[in-house]
Amino acid sequence: MDHALFEKIINTAQDCVFWKDENRRFLGVNRSFLEYYGFESADVLIGKTDEDMGWHKDEEPFKQDELRVLQGESTYKVHGKCMVAGKERDIIASKSPIIKNGKVVGLVGSFLDVTDVINKKTLAEYAQILYDVPRLRKIPFFDRILDDSGLEDLLDPTTGLLCRAYALEFARHLIEKKTPFTFSIIDLDNFKFINDTYGHRSGDRILMDVAGSLAEYTGEKGIVGRFGGDELLLLNLVDLTYEDKNVFFENMYSGENRVFRKEYILEESEPVITATIGAATFPDDAGDYDKLFSIMDKTLYHGKRRGRNCYTIYKESEHKDLEIRKIAKRSIYANMHEIVKLFASEEGLIGRLKAVMPVIGEGYSLMRLFYADKDGNVTDVLSGNDKDNIGNIEGILDDDRFLCESVNDIKEGYPGLYKMLVKYEAESALIVRIGSGKETLGYLISTEKRKHRIWQEDESGILYFLANLVAGIGKE
């Protein structure tokens, strides 16, 4: 892989990333790592260990953790503490071995600062209660629990919703009592960006606002809980038919009292919050808890694969064969390596682009790809047809890419591109420039039929990587 391209990709990561040799000495770090510790350059730590840098009051747990990784193990979200600017911070770190020719030659890791999340005292002023005792006592399951437990035991301290344990236990109780209900898992889209941009305090403020809106929207139909992080659970005991569920979710996204696709007010900004939802119904879709949860989880993942900002209601005829792809089994670097091999295995630009479609389709949901040369002549990569001309669209790009969530946004400014997208029934598009320096050689265009698709950083990144491979051909 081109070294400059690797640096560009790794330095766009918001996690703090580092890599070390077999003796636990630093070989390199990314920009987020340097900014976190306040370093101008990685030179101050290259060749040194954590102990040399004096980052931990208790060095042994970190040392033993890395020694296990150097034996071939991987660790995931291990909690620890480190010193930053004289203050102790809480972090969660993940690490994996670097293997070359069957031998472990080092390790790569990343970490996030979770100090503000753990220190709940900083969030006390925002505490809210969305389900009080009178409301919960209307439900026999919670009425019995409240005889022995306080309300604080049942609620999530940040959002005021049901805590995870009792939300899941309530679902099990409904199944045991053979009470029909629709079970939904709600994942707030790109919520990490809110935390990273505005801080965890603002993130929790948004979580509270969303929780309040969702509880109000659900009303007496059911109850809402927090599953963890930016994921919520909704148990609806009223909307059980497909038609009723569809109305319930559609109004959640576009109705007058909608919860998502609307602005939430922060002191410094007004971010638009969207979510991806997966839903399944007991007993129509599954007769036991494990299968119901699995189906619900698969529909959520299906929605993410479609581009997020949508809901998926389970239908056996459409979704029975859904599988959850284990992303961790194939990293972006492995996909890049595979793309390079496939790209080089064919002759001709369109043939090479077609060869990599299985990787970018399966791994990044980029199911349809077009190539436009510098004169605007467009070729459909899968079919090889080249009958469209979109004209000059260079002005549309922002930092070598353009994210179009609705074709109507470009109807007047770029009529050629708009006409092409309408022809292929596309409602949104991701466009990446193919360039050599300042010279534009063409564009890669990935399209999606669905409105409101949210294009992800990894999707943009892999298409940008492919564009660089294409540019390399242009320089030959």
Secondary structure, 3 states (H helix, E strand, C coil): CCHHHHHHHHCCCCCEEEEEECCCCEEEECHHHHHHHCCCCHHHCCCCCHHHHCCCCCCHHHHHHHHHHCCCCCEEEEEEEEEECCEEEEEEEEEEEEEECCEEEEEEEEEEECHHHHCHHHHHHHCCCCCCHHHHHCCHHHHHHCCCCCHHHHECCCCCCECHHHHHHHHHHHHHCCCCEEEEEEEECCHHHHHHHHCHHHHHHHHHHHHHHHHHHHHHHEEEEEEECCEEEEEECCCCCHHHHHHHHHHHHHCCCCCCCEECCCCCCCCEECEEEEEEEECCCCCCHHHHHHHHHHHHHHHHHCCCCCEEECCHHHHCCCCCCCHHHCCHHHHHHHHHHHHHCCCCHHHHHHHHHHHHHHHHCCCCEEEEECCCEEEECCCCCCCEECCCCHHHCECCEEEECCHHHHCCCCHHHHHHHHHCCCCEEEEEEEEECCEEEEEEEEEECCCCCCCCHHHHHHHHHHHHHHHHHHCC
